Amino acid sequence: IMVTNTTQLDNDTLDMLQNKVIQSTLPAVYFSVAIISIPGHIFSLCVFFRHIKPKTPSVIFMINLSITDLTLAFCLPFQISYHWKNNNWIFGKSICSLVTVMFYTNMYTSILTMTCISIERYLGVVYPMKLVQWRRKRYALAACLGMWAFLLLALYPLASSDLTYEVKALGIITCFDVLKWDMLPNIAAWAIFLLTLFVLLFLIPFIVTVVCYIATIRKLIQTSSKQGSRQKTRSIYLAAVVLLVFVTCFAPNNFILFVHMISRLFFEKSFYPAYKLTLGLSCLNNCLDPFVYYFVSKEFYQAIRCKAPYNDSLETRRESLFSGRTMSVRSMSSGPMEGLDGVKDCLQRQESVF
């Protein structure tokens, strides 16, 4: 909600800041996300760094996704405290700006990373040999560094502004719930800022992700055979689930934010309570990602299976989901594995399946 420095808050804004549904729902969601995602992503990063070699482009993208998810999870306790204290921020201006920037950096980094993964899988399935030169580790690293640089630049207005606001009528200080008009020079600057967030950081990546997954599924259906039909059917269902998570977690928040800001700028109407609730929805992707890694990454899947003390039959010939190229894995005898040699034998050079 945007106001001038001298504007008295209207009744709708005051009601929103005292909304008991928001004050009870968001802390519960954030607490659940933090409890699940912090150990989940720490474990995921241990697997990625210690037991998966070589680092394929898809693995690099998943490491990037896991790091940004973990960063957000460590910021959630500040948000939990803020809402539990009736939207009263007690941590100062700098921490408010830092937490806000990390919150939105996480969301948009997740969107862009999932888009990069969808493109990488599309190239691997539809053009497995023709465009193989573009599916290299250095390009994945460059893409991750580029998206971080672009996001920090796009979110610079948030990082460089005082996002706190004292609401004297309620005796509280808000954090990014009431924005000052002078945060940006004029209404044109606000429009450019909002369009950048919505179009470049959500709408275009969303369209690209949908197109890539549809093309990938279509190619898998066309090339299905009796021998590999079961694995390819799982691949298709998996793509649909990942796409559903993308749409469910990120689409509502970004669409409502866009509608709210346009309505507030030009029609003096607000959809902010709905937007605040969808923030909790966008965070749910954080605790789902570790499970996604397990089901869609062959390296991650086999690293966990190889760590198990007893395995009568590891799926050493498990086909690569979403991969244009598959490479067989050495057969392993039943019984316990001895030390790290078994893990190294299990993890041969393989393509990521996501």
C-alpha positions in Angstrom: 0.0 0.0 0.0 1.5 3.3 -1.1 1.2 6.6 0.8 2.9 10.0 0.9 5.0 10.9 4.0 2.1 13.1 5.3 -0.8 10.9 4.3 -3.1 9.6 7.0 -3.8 5.9 6.4 -7.4 5.1 5.3 -9.6 2.7 7.2 -9.1 -0.1 4.7 -5.3 0.1 5.3 -5.8 0.1 9.1 -8.2 -2.8 8.8 -5.7 -4.8 6.7 -2.9 -4.2 9.3 -5.2 -5.6 12.0 -6.4 -8.5 9.9 -6.4 -11.5 12.3 -6.5 -14.0 9.4 -3.2 -12.7 8.0 -1.6 -12.4 11.5 -2.4 -16.1 12.3 -2.1 -17.8 8.9 1.2 -16.4 7.6 3.2 -17.2 10.8 1.9 -20.8 10.7 2.8 -21.2 7.0 6.2 -19.6 7.4 7.0 -21.8 10.5 6.0 -25.0 8.7 8.1 -24.0 5.6 11.2 -23.2 7.7 10.9 -26.4 9.8 10.7 -28.5 6.6 12.9 -26.6 4.2 16.0 -25.8 6.4 17.0 -29.5 7.1 15.8 -30.6 3.7 17.9 -28.1 1.8 21.0 -28.6 4.0 20.7 -32.3 3.3 20.2 -31.6 -0.4 23.3 -29.4 -0.6 25.4 -32.1 1.2 24.3 -34.6 -1.4 24.9 -32.3 -4.3 28.4 -31.2 -3.2 29.7 -34.5 -1.7 28.2 -37.3 -3.7 27.2 -36.1 -7.2 30.0 -35.9 -9.7 30.3 -34.6 -12.3 28.1 -31.4 -11.9 25.9 -31.4 -14.9 24.0 -28.2 -15.9 20.8 -29.5 -14.3 22.6 -30.2 -11.0 24.1 -26.7 -11.0 20.6 -25.2 -11.5 19.3 -27.4 -8.6 22.2 -26.3 -6.4 21.3 -22.7 -7.2 17.7 -23.3 -6.4 18.6 -25.0 -3.1 20.9 -22.2 -2.0 18.3 -19.5 -2.6 15.6 -21.6 -0.9 17.8 -22.1 2.2 18.5 -18.3 2.3 14.8 -17.5 2.3 14.2 -20.1 5.0 16.7 -18.4 7.3 14.8 -15.1 6.7 11.4 -16.5 7.6 11.8 -16.2 11.5 11.9 -12.4 11.1 8.6 -12.5 9.2 7.1 -14.9 11.8 8.0 -12.5 14.6 6.7 -9.5 12.6 3.2 -11.0 12.1 3.0 -12.5 15.6 3.6 -9.0 17.0 0.6 -7.7 15.1 2.6 -6.5 12.1 5.1 -4.6 14.3 8.7 -4.6 13.0 11.3 -4.4 15.8 14.5 -5.3 13.8 15.4 -1.9 12.3 15.4 -0.4 8.8 18.4 -2.3 7.4 17.2 -5.8 8.4 13.7 -4.9 6.9 15.3 -4.1 3.6 17.6 -7.2 3.6 14.7 -9.6 4.5 12.4 -8.0 1.8 15.1 -8.2 -0.9 16.0 -11.8 0.0 12.3 -12.7 0.0 11.6 -11.5 -3.5 15.1 -12.6 -4.8 14.2 -16.1 -3.7 10.9 -16.1 -5.5 12.2 -14.7 -8.8 15.4 -16.8 -8.6 13.2 -19.9 -8.2 11.1 -18.9 -11.2 14.1 -18.2 -13.4 16.0 -21.3 -12.3 13.0 -23.5 -13.0 12.8 -21.9 -16.4 16.5 -22.6 -17.1 15.9 -26.2 -16.0 12.9 -26.5 -18.4 15.0 -25.1 -21.3 17.9 -27.5 -20.5 15.5 -30.5 -20.4 13.9 -29.3 -23.6 17.2 -29.2 -25.4 18.2 -32.6 -24.0 15.0 -34.3 -25.2 14.1 -32.5 -28.4 17.7 -31.8 -29.7 19.9 -34.2 -27.8 22.8 -34.0 -30.2 22.2 -31.0 -32.3 22.4 -28.5 -29.4 24.6 -30.5 -27.0 27.3 -27.7 -27.0 24.8 -25.4 -25.2 24.3 -27.9 -22.4 27.6 -27.3 -20.7 28.5 -26.5 -17.1 30.0 -23.1 -17.9 26.8 -21.9 -19.5 24.8 -23.1 -16.4 27.1 -21.2 -14.1 26.9 -18.1 -16.3 23.1 -18.3 -16.2 23.0 -18.5 -12.4 25.4 -15.6 -11.9 23.5 -13.6 -14.6 20.1 -14.1 -12.9 21.5 -13.0 -9.5 23.0 -9.9 -11.0 19.9 -9.0 -12.9 17.6 -9.6 -9.8 19.8 -7.5 -7.5 19.7 -4.7 -10.1 16.0 -5.0 -10.6 15.3 -5.0 -6.8 17.8 -2.2 -6.1 14.9 0.3 -5.3 13.9 -2.0 -2.4 17.4 -2.4 -1.2 18.2 1.3 -1.2 14.9 2.6 0.4 13.6 2.7 3.9 10.8 0.2 3.8 9.6 0.7 7.3 6.6 3.0 8.2 5.4 4.2 11.6 1.6 3.8 12.0 0.9 6.0 14.9 -2.7 5.2 15.1 -1.9 1.5 15.9 1.4 2.1 17.6 3.3 -0.2 15.2 6.1 0.0 12.6 5.4 -1.9 9.4 7.9 -3.5 7.1 7.1 -3.3 3.4 3.4 -3.2 4.1 3.1 0.5 3.6 5.3 2.1 0.9 6.2 5.7 0.5 5.4 7.3 -2.9 8.8 9.0 -2.9 10.6 5.7 -2.9 10.6 6.2 -6.7 10.7 9.5 -8.6 7.2 9.4 -10.3 4.4 7.2 -11.4 6.2 6.3 -14.6 9.1 4.9 -12.5 6.6 2.9 -10.5 5.0 1.5 -13.7 8.5 0.5 -15.1 9.4 -1.2 -11.8 6.2 -3.1 -11.6 6.2 -4.2 -15.3 9.8 -5.4 -14.9 8.8 -7.6 -11.9 5.7 -8.9 -13.6 6.7 -9.2 -17.3 10.4 -10.0 -17.2 10.6 -11.9 -14.0 7.3 -13.8 -14.1 5.2 -13.7 -17.3 7.9 -14.4 -19.9 9.6 -17.2 -17.7 6.2 -18.7 -17.1 5.4 -18.8 -20.8 8.8 -20.2 -21.7 8.5 -22.9 -19.0 5.0 -24.0 -20.1 6.1 -24.1 -23.8 9.2 -26.1 -23.0 7.4 -28.7 -20.9 4.6 -29.1 -23.4 7.2 -29.6 -26.2 9.1 -32.1 -24.0 6.0 -34.1 -23.1 5.0 -34.1 -26.8 8.4 -35.4 -27.8 8.3 -38.1 -25.2 4.8 -39.3 -26.3 5.9 -39.4 -30.0 9.0 -41.5 -29.2 7.4 -43.8 -26.7 8.1 -47.6 -27.1 6.9 -50.7 -25.3 10.2 -51.1 -23.5 10.4 -47.6 -22.2 6.8 -46.7 -21.9 6.6 -47.0 -18.2 9.6 -44.7 -17.6 8.3 -42.2 -20.2 4.8 -42.3 -18.6 6.4 -41.4 -15.3 8.3 -38.6 -17.0 5.1 -37.1 -18.4 3.4 -37.3 -15.1 6.4 -35.8 -13.4 6.5 -32.9 -15.8 2.9 -32.2 -15.2 3.4 -32.2 -11.4 6.4 -29.8 -11.6 4.4 -27.5 -13.9 1.4 -27.7 -11.5 3.7 -26.7 -8.6 5.1 -23.8 -10.6 1.6 -22.5 -11.4 0.2 -23.1 -8.0 3.0 -21.5 -6.0 4.0 -18.5 -8.1 1.2 -17.6 -10.5 -1.4 -16.4 -7.8 1.0 -14.2 -6.0 2.4 -12.5 -9.1 -1.0 -12.0 -10.8 -2.6 -10.6 -7.7 0.4 -8.3 -7.0 0.1 -6.9 -10.5 -3.6 -6.3 -10.3 -3.2 -4.8 -6.8 -0.5 -2.3 -7.8 -2.3 -1.2 -11.0 -5.5 -0.8 -9.0 -3.7 1.2 -6.3 -1.9 3.4 -8.8 -4.7 4.3 -11.1 -8.0 3.4 -9.3 -7.2 3.8 -5.6 -8.5 0.2 -4.9 -6.6 -2.5 -3.0 -6.2 -6.3 -3.1 -3.5 -6.3 -0.5 -5.0 -8.8 1.9 -5.3 -11.4 -0.8 -1.8 -10.6 -2.0 -0.4 -11.1 1.5 -2.0 -14.5 1.8 -0.6 -15.6 -1.5 2.9 -14.8 -0.2 2.5 -17.8 2.0 1.5 -19.9 -1.0 4.6 -18.8 -2.9 6.8 -20.0 0.0 5.4 -23.6 -0.2 7.7 -24.2 -3.1 10.6 -24.1 -0.6 9.6 -27.2 1.2 8.6 -29.1 -1.9 11.9 -28.7 -3.8 13.9 -31.3 -1.8 11.2 -33.9 -2.7 11.3 -32.8 -6.3 15.1 -33.3 -6.4 14.6 -36.9 -5.2 12.0 -37.8 -7.7 13.3 -36.1 -10.8 17.1 -36.2 -10.4 18.8 -39.5 -11.2 22.0 -38.3 -9.5 20.2 -37.3 -6.3 18.0 -40.4 -6.3 21.0 -42.7 -6.7 23.1 -40.9 -4.2 20.4 -41.5 -1.5 19.9 -45.1 -2.6 23.7 -45.7 -2.5 23.9 -44.3 1.0 21.3 -46.8 2.3 23.0 -49.7 4.3 21.1 -52.5 2.6 19.9 -52.6 -1.0 18.9 -55.9 -2.6 18.6 -54.3 -5.9 19.4 -50.7 -6.8 17.8 -49.5 -10.0 21.1 -49.5 -11.8 19.5 -49.4 -15.2 16.9 -46.8 -14.3 16.1 -44.8 -17.4 16.8 -41.1 -17.3 13.6 -39.1 -16.9 13.5 -36.1 -19.2 17.0 -36.8 -20.6 17.9 -37.0 -24.2 20.9 -39.2 -23.4 21.0 -42.1 -20.9 24.1 -43.8 -19.6 24.0 -47.1 -17.8 25.2 -47.5 -14.3 27.4 -50.3 -13.0 25.5 -53.3 -11.6 26.0 -53.7 -7.9 25.7 -56.8 -5.8 23.1 -57.0 -3.0 24.1 -56.5 0.6 25.7 -53.5 2.4 28.0 -51.1 0.6 31.5 -50.6 2.0 32.4 -47.0 2.6 32.5 -44.3 -0.1 33.8 -46.7 -2.8 30.3 -48.0 -3.3 29.0 -44.5 -3.6 31.6 -43.6 -6.2 30.9 -46.8 -8.2 27.2 -46.0 -8.1 27.6 -42.4 -9.3 29.0 -42.7 -12.8 28.9 -39.9 -15.3 25.1 -39.4 -15.9 22.7 -36.9 -17.2 20.4 -35.2 -14.8 16.8 -36.1 -15.2 15.2 -32.7 -14.5 
